[in-house]
Amino acid sequence: MKDTLKHRGMRNHLAQILIDKGIADRKVLDAVREIPRHLFMDSSFEGHAYQDKAFPIAANQTISHPYTVAFQTELLQLEEGQKVLEIGTGSGYQTAILLNLRVKVWTIERQLELFKKTNLFFKKMGYRPKKIIFGDGYKGLPEQAPFDCIIVTAGAPEVPKALLSQLKVGGRLVIPIGFEEQIMTLFVRTTEKEFSKTEYGSFRFVPLLENKN
């Protein structure tokens, strides 16, 4: 697949849809206009890539709605050069949005099939996160902590304490919490031992951990 003027026009239309839904961060909207979402998906979905919909990817996972990606990114309030930990690399689309905002990204993926596929895709496309890691996102990445921001792109039944502990004071964690339906939640580390919590309504995500039953 290629990225054409037609695709750019479709991205401009998608950005307008996101504006109409309340996304206001200009840098986030510019990233949506810039990143070719259709290249992160199976070619059979190319014609639908710039609709505000989630689509299947490898390992029974999904590429999130563009609105969800934009909303989570906007909540992070990113500044150039910040250290960001992403839990759930998935197709790499969210990673690419973050990189477009000129932050340093460490990203963790628990599905080996996706980890291998996305790692190769990043190299082919020239996307350069600081590191892409195969492992358990619940544990975070303590050797690189503290982080300015942490973004979790899969549903979690509760907030992992390890992730909270890896935030800088003033740092922001965005995570969807719940089982079948998740509440988008923002934690801000206000002191070494205290966090503020804000909830932003329900979203639907693939679970962060597989069902062990």
N, C-alpha and C positions, 0 to 999 in steps of 0.2 A: 504494500500500500504506500501511497505517496501523500504528501500534504499539499493541497492545492488551494487556489484562490477561493474555490467553492467551499472548501473546508473552513477557511478563515471567515468567510461570510457566515457560515453556520455557527462558528464560535462567537462572533459578534452578536448574533441573535440569541444564543444561549446566555451570554453575559447580560443582555437586556432582560431576559426572563429572571435571572438571579437578582437584578436590580429591582424588578417589580415585586420580588418575594422578600425584599428587605436587605439584601447584601449591599453595603455602602462603602467598604474599604476599596479604594481605587486600585491599590497594588494587587489585591486579591483578584479583582475583576480583570485587571490587565494580564495576570497570570493565566486566568481562564481563557482569555482571548488568544494567548500565545501558545499554550501547550496543546499539541494535537491528540486529543483524547482518543480518537479513532484508532491510533496506532497502538494503544494499550489494550485493545480488545480483539476478539476473534473477528476476522474479516467479514463474517456473515452478519455481524451487527453494525458494520460501518455506516450504513444509511441511517441508523438510529443513534449514533454515538453522541450527537449534540442535543438530544432530548434530555430532560431532567429526569432520568431513570437510571436505576441500577441494572447491571447486566452480569450474567455468569462469566466467570473466568475459570482457570484451572483449579483443581483440588476442591471442588464444590464450594468455592468462595465467590464473592461478587466484587465488582468495581462499584463503589458507592455512587449515589446520586450526586451530580455536580453541586446541587444546593448544599448537601451535607458536607462535602469537601470544603466548599467556600465558607460555610457557617463555622465549621470547626477551626479553619485557618484564621478566620476573622477574630474569633474568640481569643486566639493566642496573642494578638496584638504584637506581631513580630517586628523586630528591628534588625537591620542588616548586621550580619556577623555573629548573631546569637547562636548558641548551642541548642539544638533541638533533637530530642529523642522521639522517634516514631515507633509505635508498637503496632505491627501488622503492615508489612510492606505491600502485600497484595500484588496488584498489577504494576505498582510503582507510580500511578497517576498522582496520588497525594504527595508522594516524595518529590515528583517533578514540580508540582505547584510550590512546595516549600523551597526547593532549590532555586526556582525562578525569583523568589523573594530574597535571595542572597543570604541565606542562613546556612549554618553548618549542620548537616543532618547525619545522625546515626540511626539506622533503621533495622528492626528485628522482625523476622518472619519465621513462624513455627512449622509451616508446611514445606517440606523439602522440595516437592515438585515446583511450587511457586518460587521458592528461594532460588533454585537453579535457573528457572526460566527468566525471572525478572533480573537476576544478576547479569545474564547474557544480554538481555534487552538494554539494560543501562549502558553496558559497554558499547553496544552497537549504536546507540543513540547519542552517546557522549554525555550522559547524565553522571555526575560524580558525587554521590554522597560520600561522607568521610569514611563510612564503612557500612556494609550490609551484612547482617549477622543471621545465621540460622540458630534459632534457640527459643527459649521460653520468655516471652515478653513480660510475663508477670514479675520476673526477677529484675527487669530493667537492665541497666548497664553500669554497675557501680564503679567500674574502673575508669569511666569517663565522667562520672558525676562530679559536681552538680551541673544540672542543665537549666537553661533559662526557661525552656518550655518542653513539655511532654504532651504528645498527642496519641491517643489510643483510637485505632480505626476499626475495632471490633468490640462487640458487646461484652461486658464483664458483669458478673453477679454482684460484685462489690469492688471498691477501689483498692488495688494492691498497695499495701503499706510501703513496699519497697520503692514504688514509684514516687509516692509522696516524699519519702526520705531523700530521694535523689534530685529534688527541686532546690534551686537557689532560693534564698529569702527574696520575695518579690516575684518568684517564678510562677508559671501558670501551667496547670494540668487540665486538659480537656479530655473527658472520657464519657462514653455512653454506658450507664449503669442500669442493669436489669436483666431479666431472662428473655421471655418471648418479645417483650417490648422494652426499650431502653429509654431512660431519661438522660438527655445530654446535660452533663454536669461540669462546671468549672470550679476547680480548686485553686486558690491563690495562697502561696505561703507567706503569711504576714510577719511571722517571727520564726525563730528556730523551732518552736514547739507548737505554733498555732497556724491554722488554715481557715480561710473564709471559703464558703461553699455557695454556689449559685446554680439553680436548676433552670433549664431552658425548654422544657417540653419533650415530647416523646419522639423517638426515631426507631428505625428497625435496622439491626446489624446482624451479621453472622457472629455467633459466639466466639469469644477469644480463645476458650478452651474447648476441646472436643468432649462430647459426652462419654464418660468412662463406663456407663452402665452396659 
